[in-house]
């Protein structure tokens, strides 16, 4: 008879039963036997994904919004059709919902989202059994800037239609966000030209080595090295292309043009003065927010650290997005250049602090001889008590939006280039507005007002 071996998955001993007490007891004294918890034991419990999340969970709110979003532009590009051949792609609703929920929860990494889809119940519920990898998540975020911009317009239009956003006053503010580039990647013109020559030489050397000894490297190794050298050459060339812009900026600041430096990692990143007083590679992110509803109505990213010159472009964006400009526009002291005030005077009334003069006897609110009509009206307006009271809404709105963006992970960018950075900002704006829609008009996506957030 063959030796029989028994395998026991669950036994009283494995559940934590204590049969023998290691402490010596006198002979004849009974030892208590109890069941102790064993939390390392594996359990198999059948359950469906739908039962994992309670009603009113944030993931359900995100999915309710995504189901009503117009994703027809993505579907138009899908080549796989019913009855045809080819790999079936992941539904764009899943990728969009994962990014929105992740941002609301403060997660901004594609790799982290891919990991959470295996570990976290909310992410597993959003996936619904569809496997997702970080490459797909990253590509979706980088390639859908125009889609996100259109969805932001749709969300604002829906709130305007139901009266949740009245667009009486808008506050604009900039927030500098650390770029995905190191300070050591910035080079002056001479160094960049030398690096470009070296990169070209490396590409030619690799080609010659491949021709001399074709069997030295596998095809995959050869392709990887060629790609790395080509990308290095391209990044250095892009840095040289941006250098004239940075040299002109240095000249305007009264500094030598030779001091201008561009990054070989992200040529569009610029060294800016951050909130803590230090200087680091960053992007200047611009937000325009309705003060009453705190709904974001405008998003932009610029590569200069100053907010000067950003007023008129944002007013034009909000006009195009909402169909009209707000009655009042609130900005801080970094925005009101005279030409900017004149450019927007026909569309909105700007409220911004008037710079104080060096002479105490001079009233800054009295128009000067060279002021245009728009600038003179701005000076007089800011001297009134009404303007001072109304201007308090700027900080209450703009600083709140900036703080929420930082809390949701917008402290350092993981993408490079203004186009991809703008995609990240638009996703943050959509996530922010999603929470505002739920608070202001939950009926827009079929949720009752009593549902918890």
Helices and strands as residue ranges (DSSP letters): G 49-52, H 58-68, H 72-76, H 92-104, H 110-119, H 121-127, H 134-143, H 145-161, E 169-178, G 183-185, E 186-187, H 189-212, H 219-252, G 257-259, E 262-263, E 270-273, E 279-290, E 296-302, H 311-322, E 328-330, H 338-344, E 349-351, H 373-382, H 385-407, H 418-440, G 442-445
